[in-house]
Amino acid sequence: MARIKIELPDHFAFSTALPIYLSQINYGGHLDNALLLTLVSEARSRYFQSLGYTELDVEGLGIVLADAAVQYRSEAFHGETMVVDMAAEDFNRYGCDLIWRMCDQASGREVARGKSGIVFFDYGKRAIAEVPAAFRARFS
């Protein structure tokens, strides 16, 4: 089976620091793989806030996660602080990819990298919607 390979952008538009709590540690003594995605979700929410949006209001539309891919690189442990870098790219008619990288703040060790595909969603119509022009223009 071919392994997922995620190429990182040359520049990340956003960065945020997130501590790892004891509740995020699994039986192996490191960050649980599923809970890593909760950290990425928090980073995504902060990214949208930095742009003046919420995940439910991007120029009047919400976003939903269409897909996610993760490439785990090393363990992360309770008490460490992760830095999550994020950038939007690969726009299409209905959404884009959010490329991210997670590293330990103290050592710089890469813990994981990934891609979250998002689509825009009109919650009033319960249907996907085109990327808002004003949002897309921020990344041109």
N, C-alpha and C positions, 0 to 999 in steps of 0.2 A: 504494500500500500504506500502510495506517495505521501510524504509528509507535507503539511501546510507550510508554506514559506511566505512570510509577509515582509514586503519591502517598505522601509521607512522613508518618509519624505526628508528632504534636505533641511527643512525648517518646520518646527512645530509652533503654531500660533498661540498655544495656551499651555500653561503648566500649573499644577496644584499639588499640594502635599497632603497626604492622608496617612494617619497612624494605623497600625495594625493592632487590633484589640484581641484579647484572649478569646472572645467568642468567635473569632474568625479562624481559629487554629483547629486543625483536625487531629485525628488519632495519631498521625505520623509526626506531630509536633511542628508542622509548618502551615502556612496559609492554605486553606481549603480551596481547591480549584474552582468550585462553584462560587464561593464567597469572593474570590478575586474579581468576578464579574460584578459583584455589588460595589466594589471599589471603583471599577470602571464606570458604572452607572452614576455614582456620586460625582466623579470627575466630569462626565458628560453634562450633568445638571449644572455644575459650576461653570463649565465652558459656555453653555447657553446663557447663564446669568451674566457672564462677563460681556456677552454680546448684547445684553439688554432684553433678553427673551426668557421665557420659561419653556419647558418641554410641551406644555399645553397651549402656548401662545407664541408662535413664530409668525409674525405678520398675520395673525388671525387663525393660523392653523396649528395643529399639534404635530408631534412626530411619534412614530412607532418604530420599534426595532424590527427590521426585516430579516436580518441574519447576523451572525457573529462568528468570528474565527479567532482562535487564540493559539499562540505559539509560546509554550512555557519554556523558560530559559534557566531558571534557578529557583531555589527555595526562598521563601520569605518567612520571617519569624515574628512572634509577639514582641512588641516594643519597638520594632523598626518603623520608620516612617518612609512610605513610598512616595515618590514623585511621579505623577502621571502627566505625560505630555500628550497633547491631542491636536489634530489638524483635520480640516474638512477638505476632501478632494474627490475626484472621479464623479462629478455630478452627472446625473441623467435627468430625464423628464420629471421624475417623481421624487428623487432623493439624491443621496450622496453617501460616500463612505466616510466614517470618522476613523482615522488611523491613530492608534495610540501606542505608547510605550510606557512601561512601569519599571522604575529603577529604585534601588535603595538610596535614600538621600545621603547617608553617611559615607557609603563606599562607592556609589555609582554603579554597583552591580545590577545588570539588567535581570529582572525577574520574569517579565513577560512582555509580549507585544501582540497587537491584535488589530482587528478591523471590525467595526460595527456598522452594518448597513442600515441606514434610516430611510424611511419614506415619510412624506408629509401626509397628514390625515385631517380631513374635515369631520370633526366629531358630530357636528349638526346633521350632516348628510350620511355619516357612517361610511365614508368612502375615501379612498386615497385621493390626493390632490397634487397638482403640479407644484414644483419648488417655487416659493414666492420669489419674484424677480428681485426684490430688495435684499433678500437673504443671499441669493446667488451672486448678486453684484458685489457683496462684501469680499468675495473670494476670487474675483476676476483679476 
